[in-house]
Amino acid sequence: MAKTTPVDVMEKKERGERVTMLTAYDFSTAAMIDAAGIDMVLVGDSLGMVVLGYESTVPVTMEEMLHHAAAVSRAVSTAMVIGDMPFMSYQVSREQAVENAGRFLKEAGCDAVKLEGGMETADRIAAITRAGIPVMGHVGLTPQTATALGGFKVQGKDLDSAKKLVLDAKAVEEAGAFSVVLECVPTPVAKVITESLSIPTIGIGAGPHCDGQVLVTHDLLGMYEKFTPKFVKKYLDLAPMIKEALARFKEEVAGGGFPGEEHSFQGDASLEQRLREVAKA
C-alpha cells in the first residue's frame, strides 16, 4: 500500500470517512500501529511525560524528538508520520520554524509536522507550508502553553473563548495546514469548527463530531498510570498485567524455575566432563 498523504486525509473528510491517529515513540509500537491500518502516527511531544519522565512537554528538545521520530519512521510503511515540534522550536521566528520543521523530514524521515497555536502561529504555519512541508495545526488546550491557559482545562466554555477557538482554527486553515487537532474543546464548539472548515479536525477530548480522533497510545493501552484524562478510553489495562509478568519473572529466576530445559540449548553430555578436566588443568 502507498503512504498516506495530506491529500488522502483531506479526501476522507470530503467522503465523510473518519480519520485515525495514534502516538508512537519507538520502532516496535509504530510497527504495530501501522499494521493496524491507522492513518497517521504522531510522534508527540507527550513522549516527555510517558517516555522520558518529565513533568510536562516543555523540557522536550528537538534532539529528543528527532531521535524518537527517526525510530518511528523506520517502522512505518503506510501511515503518515507526523513530528510534533517541541516548545521553542518554532516560536522565535519564521526562519527557525522552517529550519526545524525541515529537520523532521531530512533527519527523522517524517512526512509532516504539527505545531500548537492558532492566530498567533499562523505565520509560522504559512512559512513552513511555503517551504513544501505539510503542517497539522493544534488549537484548544495546547499543552506547551497550558500554564498561560490556566492549566490543563477545557477551553472554549464561554462565548468569547469559543469564538476565539473558531477564529484560531480558521487561521490555521487559511495558513495552509492540511488538518487541525482540537484538544479539550466542548462538543458543540468542536462541531461548529468541524462544520466550518474544509480541512479535517482531529479530536482529543473534543467529542464525536470531529473528522477524526487521536489518543496517546500509552493511555489507550493503560500503560501510563500517573494520570488518565477524562476523554481517554482504555481499550486494555496493560500496566497491572505487565507488573504481574515482571513479578513472575523475578520469582521464577529466584526459585530456579527459569530457565527450564525448553529455554536452554542442550549439548553433548560428554563435553561437560572434558571441559571440567580442562578447567582443572
Buried (B, 14 or more C-beta within 10 A) or exposed (E): EEEBBBEBBBEBBEEEBBBBBBBBBBBEBBBBBBEEEBBBBBBBBBBBBBBBEBEBBBBBBBEBBBBBBBBBBBBBEBBBBBBBBBBBBBBEEBEBBBBBBBBBBEBBBBBBBBBBBBBEBBBBBBBBBEBEBBBBBBBBBBBBBBEEBEEBEBBBEEEEBBEBBBBBBBBBBEBBBBBBBBBBBBBEBBBBBBEEBEBBBBBBBBBEBBBBBBBBBBBBBBBBEEEEBEBBEBEEEBBEEEEEEEEEEEEEEEEEEEEEEEEEEEEEEEEEEEEEEEEEE
